[in-house]
Amino acid sequence: MQKGKLRIAEGGRLCFWCPGCKEAHSVINAWTFNGNYERPTFKPSVLVTSGHYSNRFGMPGCWCRFYAEHPELEPVFKCSQCHTFITDGQIQFLADCTHELAGKTVEMEAF
């Protein structure tokens, strides 16, 4: 269900569109939320990882290594990290993001 710039997903997760990753990210009730669906604020920061960036959480595998070992396959997934602060409807992408919006702040968009 769409509500302001967020979507409410199964289990009450709040989802927002990430223009850096070009996909939705979600938060659960472990984050604080200011209750404003047009200009949301979540605390603490939101960190989304994939592949070898996730290994610090004990997750096996790496997309970089997998595709290097299987050059016949078209890469669909990638190792990535997206680290943001969401404040008053603004997405501040931290410098450790692996996409082109690292270090930039953009207005959150509805999706």
C-alpha distance (Angstrom), angle and dihedral (degrees) to the residues before:
residue distance angle dihedral
M1 . . .
Q2 3.81 . .
K3 3.79 116.7 .
G4 3.80 116.7 172.2
K5 3.79 109.1 -52.5
L6 3.80 92.8 -21.6
R7 3.78 136.8 73.4
I8 3.75 122.1 -141.9
A9 3.80 110.0 -137.6
E10 3.77 135.5 -172.5
G11 3.77 113.7 -52.2
G12 3.81 92.0 21.5
R13 3.81 94.4 -74.1
L14 3.79 112.6 160.5
C15 3.81 113.4 -136.5
F16 3.78 129.8 -162.5
W17 3.79 132.1 -175.8
C18 3.80 114.7 -107.9
P19 3.81 110.3 -152.6
G20 3.81 90.4 -168.3
C21 3.82 95.6 57.1
K22 3.81 92.8 27.5
E23 3.80 90.7 -133.1
A24 3.79 140.7 85.7
H25 3.80 122.0 -84.4
S26 3.78 123.1 -165.5
V27 3.76 140.7 -156.2
I28 3.78 129.6 -157.3
N29 3.77 130.9 -149.5
A30 3.83 90.4 -78.6
W31 3.84 86.2 83.5
T32 3.75 122.2 70.3
F33 3.81 113.9 -118.7
N34 3.80 125.4 -162.9
G35 3.83 91.5 -141.7
N36 3.82 93.2 -120.3
Y37 3.81 109.2 125.7
E38 3.83 93.2 -173.9
R39 3.82 96.7 48.1
P40 3.81 104.6 19.4
T41 3.78 126.3 -173.0
F42 3.80 121.4 -164.4
K43 3.78 126.0 -173.5
P44 2.96 135.3 -127.9
S45 3.81 109.6 27.6
V46 3.81 119.9 -79.3
L47 3.81 115.3 -120.0
V48 3.81 120.6 -172.0
T49 3.81 118.3 -178.5
S50 3.79 137.6 179.1
G51 3.80 134.9 -176.1
H52 3.78 118.3 -11.1
Y53 3.81 90.4 -1.4
S54 3.82 86.0 66.6
N55 3.80 95.3 51.6
R56 3.79 91.1 93.0
F57 3.79 86.0 68.8
G58 3.81 91.0 55.6
M59 3.80 95.3 -102.4
P60 3.82 114.7 148.1
G61 3.77 126.8 -130.9
C62 3.74 139.6 30.9
W63 3.81 128.9 -129.8
C64 3.83 91.4 -145.6
R65 3.80 91.7 57.0
F66 3.82 93.5 40.8
Y67 3.82 93.6 54.5
A68 3.83 91.7 43.1
E69 3.82 87.7 55.4
H70 3.84 91.5 45.5
P71 3.83 106.6 40.4
E72 3.82 89.9 162.1
L73 3.82 89.8 70.4
E74 3.78 124.3 83.9
P75 3.83 108.1 -122.3
V76 3.79 110.2 -112.0
F77 3.80 100.4 161.2
K78 3.78 129.9 42.2
C79 3.75 140.0 -166.6
S80 3.78 106.8 -104.4
Q81 3.76 147.1 152.3
C82 3.79 129.4 -151.6
H83 3.80 117.8 -174.9
T84 3.79 119.3 178.5
F85 3.75 147.1 165.2
I86 3.81 112.8 -143.3
T87 3.81 110.2 -155.9
D88 3.82 127.6 164.5
G89 3.81 92.0 -22.3
Q90 3.80 93.9 -48.9
I91 3.82 121.6 118.6
Q92 3.79 111.6 -147.2
F93 3.81 108.6 -164.1
L94 3.78 110.7 -151.7
A95 3.80 123.1 -135.6
D96 3.82 93.0 -105.0
C97 3.83 92.4 67.4
T98 3.79 113.4 115.0
H99 3.82 96.4 -144.6
E100 3.81 134.3 79.3
L101 3.82 95.2 -91.9
A102 3.82 93.6 64.2
G103 3.80 108.6 134.4
K104 3.82 94.0 14.8
T105 3.80 134.0 107.7
V106 3.81 121.8 -143.5
E107 3.79 137.3 176.2
M108 3.79 113.4 -99.0
E109 3.82 112.8 -110.8
A110 3.77 128.4 -148.5
F111 3.80 115.9 -116.7
